[in-house]
Amino acid sequence: MMTTPTTSRLGPVLRHWPVLVGVGVAALVILDMTAGVELAKLLAASAVVYLGASALGKQSATWPVFFVTLAVILAADIIDEDFEATWAVLGLGVLLGGYGLVRRLREGTRPDPAGLPSQSLAMLVFGAAATLALFVNATVGSFLVALGLLGHAAWDVYHYRTNKVVSRSLAEFCLILDTTVAVAIILLTLLRPSDSLPDRGFATTLATKQLLRSSPPGDFRERRQEAVSSAIFGRAVPAPTSQDMSTSSATVWPERIAPSM
């Protein structure tokens, strides 16, 4: 079978399709981000996927566990907009870890040093970082999430090189996603005014959701994209005008909500 020049050039690209997918997903996450602390659920989900693949004992289960975790996040956001999806993700991690433990005890297999024990420990570390980020100052919480994602990126590199627990495609995808989002969080947090964030990290998500419900369609999304552009390209973000504040009697800006937390 003859190989055309175009096919040969696309070969390396197709072999590393997880990189392209990771960049695309990272771009969507960044554009939808108001503050880094909102992505505590992403940090928790990264650890849960690894734990789930270890608990099921199959590398082939990696992507199905990823999509289940994604579905849990989406369902949590849809069912109750005020509910923090991180709790649902951590709950899924507890269920998967419990299943893995029961499975190991039933089968009587010797624990793999690179399997359930280490993934459970990683789940505790990354899960604790995600949880703590929700209850500290929003700036500190954002940095915690970013550092946690960078730490998990190193975890991705290890599993990509050893080809253990998770599929290499998932490790490659997760490496790009974790690193790109972590860098964006750091830039956004460093370059935006500290007084524009709520006093408590947990208030950020709640305030953002309430603002989305009360603001005119498209208004908040434009401001969010302006904030991201400002963080990355250094452009100034206009402050809310009196017209913005009076558009809806129900409009509540995040900084007004924060003191009540």
Salt bridges, closest charged atoms under 4 A:
ASP32 OD1 - ARG224 NH2 3.25
ASP77 OD2 - LYS41 NZ 3.41
ASP77 OD1 - LYS209 NZ 3.82
GLU81 OE1 - ARG213 NH1 2.91
ASP82 OD1 - ARG213 NH1 3.36
GLU107 OE2 - ARG103 NE 3.44
ASP156 OD1 - HIS152 ND1 3.33
GLU172 OE2 - HIS16 ND1 2.61
ASP178 OD2 - HIS152 ND1 2.93
ASP219 OD2 - ARG223 NE 3.91
ASP244 OD2 - ARG223 NH2 2.03
